[in-house]
Structure formats: C-alpha cells, structure tokens
Amino acid sequence: MQILFKDVIHLHDKAFRYALGFPRFCRSLLQMILPQSYSMELALDEAYLLKDSFVNKSLEKTISDSIFLIPLKTNDDFIVAIVEHQSTHDDSMAIRMGDYKQAVVKATYAERGIEELDPIPHIYAIVLYHGKQAYRAAKDLKKLVRCSSKWAQSLDNYSYDVFNLNKMDDEEFYKHDWAGLLCFVFKHIRDRDGSKSLPQLLGMLDNVGGQDSDEFKEFVLQYFCRGTDMPATDFDGIFSEHNRSKYLKGKAMTLTEQWEERGRQEGRQEGRQEALQKMADMLCREGADPKLLELVSQLAVEI
C-alpha cells in the first residue's frame, strides 16, 4: 500500500475523507453516531454516500463532504444525513449546518427535478468531534439571538447534534468494527504518549473483516503513525508483542519503516528550519533590510 499521509496539513480531514471511500465504514459510522430512535427505522445497510450526481456543481463548495441518503425500512421514503467531521472548535458551526441544509434542498430541486410542491426529505445534521477543547459551540442559532427566544423560532432548521468521541468509553469502540477502529484513533491521535493507546488499537484489528478490510486497517495504522508523537522504538516493541494478530503477521516491518521514515523527514525539516533561523539572526546582526528578514523568517515558519 502506498504512503497516504506525506505531511500533516489537514491530516485528520484527509483521514476522514479517505475512510468515506469504504462503504462498510460509512454504514458502521452511521450505526454508531445516529440516535437509536433513527437507526431502528432506517435501512442502514442500504445507505450510501451522495456524490456529484446529487450535488449541484454550483453548490459543491458549500456542501459538506459527507452527505448520506438513508432509506426507511417501512416504505420508499428516505432521510438525508449530514455528517460534519471536526477536529477543531468552530463557533460558526450552527451557521454552517444551516447553509448545508439549505444547499441540500437546493440541490434536490436542481438535480432531481422535483416539482415545486413536492416534499423535501428530512435532513439530519450531526458533528463528529474529537478536538482538544470541550465542545461549546451553539448547536442552533436560537442561542445566539440577542432577543428573547420567541424571536428565534424561525431558525429551527439550523440546529444539529454533536457526537463527541472524547466522551466515548474506549471499550465502546469495540462494538463498531470499522468505524470503531478509526474513531478510536481520532480520540487518541493527540495523546502525548501514543504507546498507551496503541496496544488496544492493535487488538481491535481482527475485529474488522470483509472486503477491503486489509487496506482499511493499513490506512488506519498509517494515520496513527503519522499523527502521533510516539517514538519509533516504542512502536516497534509493542507491534512485536501483538504479532499474534492474523492481520499483523508480516506487517510489522513495513509499518515500522514508515514510522522511522517519518522521524527522518521531521529531522530534516527541523534542520532546515534551524538553518534559516540562524541565517535570519545573522542578517539581523548585519543590519539587513527588514523586508528580507521578514521573508527569511516566514520561510522558516512555512517549511
């Protein structure tokens, strides 16, 4: 498998988008995050991720990356679920979710040719969150209105739910195979000591099976390797202890090499930054043009 994460820019969003390419992950994720009252009435095995055939080209930049159409079990109706992955806090989320919902309605009419008076689908919005901070953003615009609540009733369609992975017990992830594996990593990707969560992650691998499961598991391990600060030596030892796993046999060397390569890349990057900073200091002592100093300092930050 190719190396998927060559840098850490938007690392968590890249991981989520990549995972959406696995239908079994999508179904497992919906089973995990949707309210139980919803999942009992929905045919989650028939849920699918809406692609460009549904989203109007003019709305492509407005709509969330993960919009699912989920049929009901009892009839031909369906709901639309918007799942917004967030690894950072966003105070404007209520506004964004409202925009997403309106964009779905517009896309429905534009792409499906629905008559003006035909009903639109129920739209459910939820944030999948694993940021450092506690989630404090308003979940609907009514909480942001300055006047009393009676003036905010027309803003109901801007509400959304939050599924906070940070509040989920680690043992619960075992119940959700594909989604549980990646979401466990989402929860622990910023841990100072990755060696504490890695053994459980490796123990969960055989819980994920079926078509494309090996590719998915290697992707999750690559993401963990790229995102954690755990030293390669710790990784190598823990990996060897879990080689009893069917999936892990023959994988230890490949993934350890990827981990060590990440260390070499980060070492080279730190070296370049240090050299540029020394250059900036020298230019400062020699009385260089402030604009040149600013350019060199910016390069040190960007590399």
C-alpha positions in Angstrom: 0.0 0.0 0.0 1.3 3.5 -0.9 2.1 6.0 1.8 -1.1 8.1 2.2 0.0 10.9 4.5 3.2 12.6 3.3 2.5 15.7 5.5 0.3 16.7 8.5 -1.5 19.5 6.8 -5.3 18.8 7.3 -4.3 15.4 8.4 -7.5 14.5 10.2 -9.8 15.7 7.4 -7.7 13.7 4.9 -8.1 10.6 7.0 -11.9 11.1 7.3 -12.4 11.7 3.6 -10.3 8.6 2.7 -12.3 6.5 5.1 -15.5 7.6 3.4 -14.4 5.6 0.3 -15.2 2.4 2.2 -18.9 1.6 2.2 -18.6 -0.6 5.3 -17.0 2.2 7.2 -19.8 4.5 6.3 -22.5 2.1 7.4 -20.7 1.3 10.6 -20.2 5.1 11.3 -24.0 5.8 10.8 -24.8 2.9 13.1 -22.5 4.4 15.8 -23.5 8.1 15.7 -27.2 8.2 14.7 -29.7 8.3 17.6 -31.1 4.9 18.4 -34.6 6.0 17.5 -33.4 6.8 14.0 -31.3 3.6 13.4 -34.3 1.4 14.4 -36.3 2.8 11.5 -33.6 3.2 8.9 -32.2 0.6 6.4 -28.6 1.4 7.2 -27.3 -1.5 5.0 -28.7 0.4 2.0 -27.3 3.8 3.0 -24.9 5.4 0.5 -22.8 8.5 0.2 -24.2 11.0 -2.2 -21.8 12.0 -4.9 -21.8 14.6 -7.7 -24.9 13.2 -9.2 -26.8 14.7 -6.3 -24.9 17.9 -5.6 -25.3 20.8 -8.0 -21.9 21.9 -9.3 -22.6 25.5 -8.2 -23.1 24.2 -4.6 -20.1 21.9 -4.5 -18.0 24.2 -2.3 -20.9 24.8 0.0 -22.0 21.3 0.8 -20.3 19.1 3.4 -18.1 16.2 2.2 -20.3 13.5 3.8 -23.9 13.6 3.0 -25.8 10.2 3.1 -29.1 9.1 1.7 -30.6 6.5 4.0 -33.9 4.7 3.1 -36.5 3.9 5.6 -37.3 0.3 6.3 -41.1 0.6 6.0 -41.6 2.5 2.7 -39.8 4.2 -0.2 -39.0 7.4 1.8 -35.6 8.3 2.9 -33.7 10.8 5.0 -30.6 12.8 4.3 -27.9 12.7 7.0 -25.1 15.4 7.0 -22.0 14.2 9.0 -19.5 17.0 9.5 -16.1 15.9 10.8 -14.4 18.4 13.1 -11.0 18.1 14.8 -11.0 21.8 15.9 -13.6 24.0 17.6 -15.8 26.2 15.3 -18.1 28.7 16.8 -19.9 29.2 13.5 -21.0 25.6 13.1 -24.7 26.4 13.5 -24.5 28.8 10.6 -22.5 26.3 8.5 -25.0 23.5 9.2 -27.9 25.8 8.2 -26.1 26.5 5.0 -25.5 22.8 4.4 -29.2 22.0 4.9 -30.3 24.8 2.5 -27.8 23.6 -0.1 -29.2 20.1 0.1 -32.7 21.4 -0.5 -31.5 23.5 -3.5 -29.5 20.6 -4.9 -32.5 18.3 -4.5 -34.6 20.6 -6.7 -31.8 21.3 -9.2 -30.6 17.8 -9.8 -33.7 15.6 -9.3 -36.2 17.9 -11.0 -38.6 17.7 -8.1 -41.8 19.7 -8.6 -42.2 22.9 -6.5 -44.8 21.5 -4.2 -43.3 18.0 -3.7 -42.0 17.4 -0.1 -38.3 17.6 0.6 -36.5 14.8 2.6 -35.9 15.1 6.3 -32.4 16.4 6.9 -30.5 15.3 10.0 -27.2 17.0 10.8 -24.5 15.9 13.2 -20.9 16.9 14.0 -18.4 14.1 14.7 -16.0 15.8 17.1 -12.6 14.9 18.5 -10.9 18.3 19.2 -8.7 19.3 22.0 -11.2 21.7 23.6 -14.5 20.8 25.1 -17.3 21.4 22.6 -19.0 24.7 23.5 -20.3 26.0 20.2 -24.0 26.8 19.9 -26.0 23.9 18.4 -28.6 26.1 16.9 -28.9 29.8 16.1 -31.5 30.4 18.8 -28.8 30.5 21.4 -27.1 33.3 19.5 -30.1 35.6 19.1 -29.9 38.7 21.3 -33.6 39.0 21.9 -35.9 36.5 23.8 -36.3 33.0 22.4 -39.7 33.7 20.8 -38.0 35.8 18.1 -35.7 32.8 17.1 -38.3 30.2 16.4 -37.8 30.5 12.6 -34.2 29.4 13.0 -35.0 25.8 14.0 -33.6 24.3 10.8 -30.1 25.5 11.9 -29.9 23.0 14.8 -27.7 20.0 14.8 -26.4 17.3 17.1 -22.8 16.5 18.3 -21.2 13.1 18.7 -18.2 13.8 20.9 -15.7 11.0 20.6 -13.7 12.3 23.5 -16.6 11.3 25.8 -16.9 7.8 24.5 -15.5 5.0 26.7 -12.7 3.1 25.0 -14.4 -0.2 25.3 -17.4 1.1 23.3 -15.3 1.3 20.2 -15.0 -2.5 20.0 -18.8 -2.6 19.2 -18.5 -0.7 16.0 -15.8 -2.6 14.0 -14.8 -0.4 11.1 -16.0 3.0 12.5 -14.8 2.0 16.0 -11.2 1.4 14.7 -10.8 4.8 13.1 -12.8 6.7 15.7 -10.6 5.2 18.4 -7.6 6.7 16.7 -9.5 10.1 16.3 -9.9 10.1 20.0 -6.3 9.3 20.9 -4.4 10.9 18.0 -3.2 13.8 20.1 -2.2 11.8 23.2 1.2 12.7 24.5 2.1 9.1 24.9 0.8 7.0 22.0 2.2 3.8 23.5 -0.8 3.7 25.9 -3.4 3.5 23.2 -1.5 1.5 20.5 -1.9 -1.9 22.2 -5.7 -1.5 22.2 -5.7 -0.3 18.6 -3.7 -3.3 17.5 -6.1 -5.6 19.5 -9.0 -4.2 17.5 -7.6 -5.0 14.1 -9.1 -8.5 13.8 -12.5 -7.1 14.7 -12.6 -5.5 11.2 -13.2 -8.0 8.4 -14.7 -8.4 4.9 -13.8 -6.9 1.5 -11.1 -4.2 1.5 -10.6 -4.7 5.3 -6.8 -5.1 5.0 -6.5 -1.9 3.0 -8.6 -0.1 5.6 -6.6 -1.4 8.6 -3.3 -0.4 7.0 -4.7 3.1 6.2 -5.7 3.5 9.9 -2.3 2.4 11.1 -0.6 4.8 8.7 -2.8 7.6 10.0 -1.9 6.7 13.6 1.8 6.6 12.7 1.7 9.9 11.0 -0.3 11.7 13.7 1.2 10.5 16.9 4.3 11.7 18.6 5.2 8.2 19.8 8.9 7.2 19.2 9.6 4.6 16.6 11.4 2.4 19.2 8.2 2.1 21.3 6.1 1.3 18.3 8.5 -1.5 17.2 8.3 -3.2 20.6 4.6 -3.0 21.1 4.0 -4.1 17.5 6.1 -7.2 18.0 4.1 -8.2 21.1 0.9 -8.2 19.1 2.2 -10.2 16.1 -0.3 -12.9 17.1 -2.9 -11.0 15.2 -3.8 -12.5 11.8 -3.5 -9.2 10.1 -0.3 -8.1 11.8 1.8 -11.1 10.6 4.2 -9.7 8.0 3.2 -6.1 8.5 5.4 -5.1 11.4 8.5 -4.3 9.3 6.6 -2.3 6.7 4.8 0.0 9.2 7.9 0.4 11.5 9.9 1.5 8.4 7.1 4.1 7.7 7.3 5.3 11.3 11.1 5.6 11.1 10.9 7.4 7.8 8.5 10.0 9.3 11.2 10.6 12.0 13.9 11.1 9.4 11.6 13.6 7.5 10.8 15.5 10.6 14.6 15.6 11.5 15.4 17.1 8.1 12.6 19.6 8.4 13.8 20.8 11.8 17.3 21.1 10.4 16.2 23.3 7.6 14.2 25.5 10.0 17.2 25.8 12.3 19.5 26.8 9.4 17.0 29.5 8.2 16.6 30.9 11.7 20.4 31.2 12.0 20.5 33.0 8.7 17.8 35.4 9.9 19.8 36.1 13.1 23.0 36.7 11.2 21.2 39.1 8.8 19.7 41.0 11.7 23.2 41.5 13.3 24.4 42.8 9.9 21.6 45.3 9.7 19.8 43.7 6.8 16.6 45.2 5.2 13.6 44.4 7.4 11.7 43.1 4.4 14.4 40.5 3.7 14.4 39.5 7.4 10.6 39.1 7.3 10.9 36.8 4.2 13.5 34.6 5.7 11.6 34.3 9.0 8.5 33.4 7.1 10.3 30.6 5.2 11.5 29.2 8.5 7.9 29.0 9.6 6.4 27.6 6.4 9.0 24.8 5.8 
